[in-house]
């Protein structure tokens, strides 16, 4: 039976996608030299926060996710960032393929909150692969599964994610709100004759800071 090895060569910001996206370049190797017709690849991408250090501002920004620093021995656990799919074209021996990683800037999503808190360094990723491999069998095509043991770690520079977000949301971000909260904000903006949402939020923040 074939054995497979997956390597993440690089992760880059995709500048021309319809929605925010990173692209992982994969190297796929097959051990026996048989012809692979195609692989219907599935991938779970996880973030492993224990694999890096955090400076003081990053620790402060991560309190909402992991609690106070004293608790991190228990709370700093790997978590799923996304699931994605790719089709690897036919090859013999080894090949390279691209895996699209669709992203969001929604700060309600744990992955976005984590990434937003990081300033420098790398994002410790682990790619867990599965899927279906189509090969030539005795009477046509044969099918086998990508072993669950196939995985690949990769340290993605934080700058890559920030570059991608900046290209889609230059100097901006967004927070998802319930319709009732948004209606209250719109009414507050109208009552106070405020021109923009930035001005609205700054006025609310200023009021909160002066409230005893």
Secondary structure, 3 states (H helix, E strand, C coil): CCCEEEEEEEEEECCCCCCCEEEEEEEEEECCCCEEEEEEEEEEEEECHHHCCCCHHHHHHCHHHHCCHHHHHHHCCCEEEEEEEEEECCEECEEEEEEEEECCCCCCCHHHHHHHHCCCCEEEEEEEEEEEEEEEECCEEEEEECCCCCEEEEEEEHHHHHHHHHHHCCCCCCCCCCHHHHHHHHHHHHHCCCCCHHHHHHHHHHHHHHCC
